[in-house]
Amino acid sequence: MHANDQTVLRKVCEAIEDKKGGDVTILDVSKISTFADFFVICNGHNEKQNQAICDEILSRLKKDEYRSPTHVEGYPYAEWILIDYLDIVVHIFSDQTRTLYNLEKLWSDGIEVKSKTPDP
């Protein structure tokens, strides 16, 4: 993992945690994917929270790392927001949608770098 990747991943996780996002998982998919090195997967509890998590990630990475995503998908409905930074792809799910798509299982050949479920 490059130092810059580590910094960006840390900033993404801090943004998620600041907006009370839950169940953060980072998967290293660099050995099994041609389009990304890392997936960051998390969930919020409603549309507004998911949008707030997305907004915080976008703001923090632009301000601190001078990075803008190539695109953002799913923001208006916020069941699954995807933020694509090419090497890092962030997935922000609603609880139900995360369970339905279960990316951790789909990409289980990836290496789990971090998994954190919030304290009750």
ZIRABEL-V315176 format. One line per field, one symbol per residue. ss: DSSP state (@ for helix, = for strand, . for the rest). phi: phi as a letter, one per 30 degrees, with the letter a starting at -180 (. if undefined). psi: psi as a letter, one per 40 degrees, with the letter a starting at -180 (. if undefined). A space follows every 50 residues. Layout:
ss=???
phi=???
psi=???
This chain:
ss=..@@@@@@@@@@@@@@@@...=======.........=======..@@@@ @@@@@@@@@@@@@@@.....===......=====...=======@@@@@@ @.@@@@....======....
phi=.dededddddddddddddcidchdbccdcddbbccacbccbabccaeddd dddeeddeddddddchcbddabbidechdbcccccidbcccccdeddddd dheedecdddcddabbcddd
psi=hiddddddddddddddddefiifhhhhhedeeieeidihhhiiieidddd ddddddddddddddefhiidihiedddfdhhhhhfcdhhhhhiidddddd dfddddfeeihhdhhhhii.
